[in-house]
Amino acid sequence: MRCLGRKAHEGSPAAASRPELLQAGSPLSRRFRRRQRLGQYRIEECVAVGGFAEVYKAYDTVEGIRVALKVPHPHLTDRENLDAFRKEVRLVASLDHPAILGIKTAGLVDGVFVVVSALAEETLADRLTRRISRKRALEVMGSLLDGLAYAHGRRVIHCDVKPENVLLFKGDRVRLADFGLARLALRTLDASGSGTVGYMAPEQALGRPSLRSDVFSLGMILWRLMGGGLPAWPYRWPYDRLDRVRRGWSEEIIRIARRATEVDESKRYADARALRAAFERARPRALRGPAGSAS
């Protein structure tokens, strides 16, 4: 199995983390200027800067579309790291599923290593700043489970499943992003564990990720979508807002979220395929009250 994902919060458009606040002259402050050309791409704006990469919204002057450019920081792109990164890019290119963000192209452009992908409207992290209907919450979770179940069927672990890495596109399409970056990130960053605190499984924080670690992260997202907020360590049941969640959701779907987020990984679902099967069984009866009401 391979653990694919990226170190905590870094480089996702929704996390944009106000890159203008980075200190001038630091390794993270190098950014391309607006309207600057990078091969066939014309930079429109920098949407995120993290410890691993910068993410830009750009216009593809050949295809006539807007795309997302992920550009690793130059101090992370020596020959050895680039060879490892190319290997990961090839692996993610093999994950052909509508709920997984594909890579349009990756390679050197004007001497800069660039990964090009489709540009989303927003991330789930953005969407969760507004009220979301319970029907839409079920749709998002279903799509996310489909994509990760496909990856787990190929023994690929994501290791950084979080709302910032769930991209929302026109037509209610949902895609999981940032497969394929762990190897380079873990070689170049402090990485006793990779992932985002709050969604990261306890064993993953100790550097022992497994398919069940992704299940934990999925369970945390499900609990948030159900309106329960994000539980805090040590994740003791009952979680905060359980009474509120019970007003809109069935006991069966609540039990699924609880099992997925067990601290003891042996008590969780074995992988995203098992979690998806349980979710789909509960889905027809998951809601209480009008389906369109907000979580």
C-alpha positions in Angstrom: 0.0 0.0 0.0 1.1 3.5 -0.6 0.2 6.6 1.4 -0.7 9.5 -0.9 -1.6 13.0 0.3 0.0 16.2 1.6 1.3 17.5 4.8 -1.3 19.4 6.9 -3.2 22.5 5.5 -0.7 23.2 2.8 -1.5 24.4 -0.7 -5.2 24.0 -0.9 -7.2 26.8 -2.6 -9.8 27.0 0.2 -7.1 27.3 2.9 -5.7 30.3 1.0 -4.2 31.4 4.3 -3.7 34.9 3.2 -0.4 34.4 1.4 0.2 38.2 1.4 1.0 37.9 5.1 4.1 35.7 4.3 7.4 37.5 5.0 9.1 38.9 2.0 12.2 36.9 1.1 11.1 33.7 2.7 11.1 30.5 0.6 7.3 30.6 0.6 7.0 34.2 -0.7 8.1 33.5 -4.3 5.0 33.9 -6.5 4.4 34.5 -10.1 2.9 37.9 -11.0 -0.5 38.4 -12.4 -0.6 38.1 -16.2 2.9 36.6 -16.2 3.3 33.7 -18.7 4.4 30.3 -17.8 4.5 28.4 -21.1 1.0 28.4 -22.4 -0.5 29.5 -19.1 -1.2 33.1 -18.1 -1.3 33.6 -14.4 -4.4 35.2 -13.0 -4.0 34.9 -9.3 -2.3 33.0 -6.5 -5.0 31.2 -4.6 -2.9 29.4 -1.9 0.7 29.2 -0.6 1.8 26.5 1.7 4.9 24.8 3.0 5.0 22.5 -0.1 3.6 24.3 -3.0 1.9 27.4 -4.5 -1.4 27.1 -6.2 -2.4 29.4 -9.0 -5.5 30.1 -11.1 -4.3 30.4 -14.7 -5.7 30.7 -18.2 -4.6 28.1 -20.7 -4.1 30.1 -23.9 -4.1 27.0 -26.1 -7.2 25.2 -24.8 -9.0 28.5 -23.9 -9.9 27.3 -20.3 -9.0 28.2 -16.8 -7.0 25.7 -14.9 -5.3 25.2 -11.5 -1.4 25.1 -11.4 0.3 23.6 -8.5 4.0 24.6 -8.3 6.3 23.0 -5.7 8.7 25.5 -4.1 12.0 25.6 -5.8 14.0 24.5 -2.7 11.9 21.2 -2.8 12.5 20.4 -6.5 16.0 19.0 -6.7 16.6 16.1 -9.1 16.1 13.4 -6.5 12.8 14.8 -5.3 11.5 15.5 -8.8 12.2 11.9 -9.8 10.1 10.8 -6.8 7.4 13.3 -7.6 7.1 12.1 -11.2 6.6 8.6 -9.9 3.7 9.7 -7.8 2.2 11.7 -10.7 2.2 8.5 -12.8 0.4 6.7 -10.0 -2.3 9.2 -9.6 -2.7 9.3 -13.4 -3.7 5.6 -13.1 -6.6 6.4 -10.7 -9.3 6.9 -13.3 -12.5 7.8 -11.4 -15.0 10.7 -11.7 -14.7 11.4 -8.0 -10.9 11.7 -8.1 -9.3 14.9 -9.4 -7.2 13.9 -12.4 -4.0 15.5 -13.6 -4.2 17.2 -17.0 -0.4 17.3 -17.4 2.7 17.5 -15.2 6.3 18.4 -16.0 8.7 21.2 -16.6 7.3 24.4 -18.0 9.9 27.1 -18.7 12.2 25.2 -16.3 9.5 25.1 -13.5 7.9 21.8 -12.4 4.1 22.3 -12.7 1.1 20.0 -12.1 -2.0 21.1 -14.1 -5.5 20.1 -13.1 -9.1 21.3 -13.5 -10.2 24.4 -11.7 -12.9 23.9 -9.1 -15.6 26.4 -8.2 -14.8 26.0 -4.5 -13.8 23.4 -1.9 -16.0 21.7 0.7 -14.2 23.8 3.3 -15.6 26.9 1.5 -19.0 25.3 1.3 -19.1 24.5 5.0 -18.9 28.2 5.8 -22.5 28.4 4.6 -25.6 26.3 5.5 -25.8 23.1 3.4 -29.0 21.0 2.9 -28.9 17.5 4.3 -29.8 16.2 0.9 -26.7 17.8 -0.5 -24.6 16.6 2.4 -25.6 13.0 1.5 -24.7 13.6 -2.1 -21.3 15.0 -1.3 -20.5 12.2 1.1 -21.7 9.6 -1.4 -19.4 10.9 -4.1 -16.4 11.1 -1.7 -16.9 7.6 -0.6 -17.2 6.4 -4.2 -13.8 7.9 -5.1 -12.0 6.7 -2.0 -13.5 3.2 -2.2 -12.1 3.0 -5.7 -8.6 4.1 -4.5 -8.7 1.6 -1.6 -9.7 -1.1 -3.9 -6.3 -0.5 -5.5 -4.6 -0.4 -2.1 -3.9 3.3 -2.3 -4.2 5.4 0.9 -4.8 9.2 0.6 -3.6 10.2 4.0 -5.0 13.8 3.9 -8.7 13.5 3.5 -10.2 16.8 4.6 -12.7 19.4 3.4 -10.0 21.5 1.7 -9.1 18.5 -0.5 -12.7 17.9 -1.6 -13.3 20.0 -4.6 -16.8 21.1 -5.9 -17.4 21.7 -9.6 -20.3 22.8 -11.7 -23.1 20.4 -12.0 -22.8 19.2 -8.4 -19.7 17.2 -9.2 -17.4 16.3 -6.3 -13.7 15.3 -6.7 -11.1 14.3 -4.1 -7.8 16.1 -4.7 -4.2 15.8 -3.8 -3.5 12.1 -4.4 0.1 11.6 -5.3 2.0 14.2 -3.3 2.9 12.4 -0.1 6.2 10.9 -1.2 7.8 14.2 -2.0 6.2 16.1 0.9 7.3 13.5 3.4 10.8 13.5 2.0 11.1 17.3 2.3 9.0 18.3 5.4 9.0 17.3 9.0 6.7 14.3 8.7 6.3 12.1 11.8 2.8 11.9 10.4 1.1 13.5 7.4 -2.4 14.9 7.3 -4.4 17.6 8.9 -4.9 17.7 12.6 -8.6 17.3 13.4 -9.1 14.9 10.5 -6.0 12.8 11.1 -6.4 9.4 12.7 -4.4 8.9 16.0 -2.2 6.1 14.5 -1.4 8.2 11.5 -0.1 10.9 13.8 2.3 8.3 15.0 3.5 7.5 11.5 1.5 4.3 11.0 -1.2 5.1 8.4 -3.5 2.5 7.0 -6.7 2.3 5.0 -8.5 2.7 8.3 -6.8 6.1 8.8 -8.7 7.4 5.7 -11.9 5.9 7.2 -11.3 8.0 10.3 -11.0 11.1 8.2 -14.1 10.3 6.2 -16.0 9.8 9.5 -15.0 13.2 10.7 -16.2 14.8 7.4 -19.5 12.9 7.7 -20.0 14.2 11.3 -19.3 17.7 10.1 -21.7 17.4 7.2 -24.4 16.2 9.7 -24.0 19.4 11.6 -22.0 18.1 14.5 -18.9 20.3 14.1 -15.4 18.7 14.4 -14.9 16.6 17.5 -11.8 17.3 19.6 -9.3 14.9 21.1 -9.6 12.5 22.8 -12.8 11.9 20.8 -14.9 10.6 23.6 -18.5 9.7 22.8 -21.0 11.3 22.9 -19.6 14.1 20.7 -20.7 17.7 21.1 -23.9 18.6 19.4 -25.2 15.0 19.4 -28.7 16.1 20.4 -28.7 18.6 17.5 -27.6 15.9 15.0 -30.3 13.5 16.3 -33.0 16.0 15.3 -32.1 15.7 11.7 -30.4 12.3 11.2 -31.2 8.6 11.9 -29.6 6.6 14.6 -28.2 4.3 11.9 -26.2 7.0 10.2 -25.0 8.4 13.5 -23.7 4.9 14.4 -21.8 4.8 11.2 -20.1 8.1 11.9 -19.3 6.9 15.4 -17.8 3.6 14.2 -15.7 5.3 11.5 -14.1 7.7 14.1 -13.3 5.1 16.8 -9.8 5.9 18.3 -9.1 2.1 18.2 -8.6 1.5 14.5 -9.5 -2.2 14.9 -13.1 -1.1 15.7 -13.4 1.0 12.5 -14.5 -0.1 9.1 -11.7 -2.0 7.3 -11.6 0.5 4.4 -13.7 3.0 2.4 -15.4 0.2 0.6 -16.9 -1.2 3.8 -17.8 2.3 5.0 -19.5 3.0 1.7 -21.5 -0.2 1.9 -22.8 0.7 5.3 -23.5 4.3 4.2 -25.5 3.2 1.2 -27.6 0.8 3.3 -28.4 3.6 5.7 -28.8 6.3 3.1 -32.5 5.8 2.2 -33.5 6.3 5.8 -30.8 8.7 6.9 -32.9 11.9 7.1 -35.5 13.0 9.6 -37.8 15.8 8.5 -37.7 17.7 5.2 -34.7 16.6 3.2 -33.9 20.1 2.0 -33.5 21.6 5.4 -30.0 22.6 6.5 -27.7 20.7 8.7 
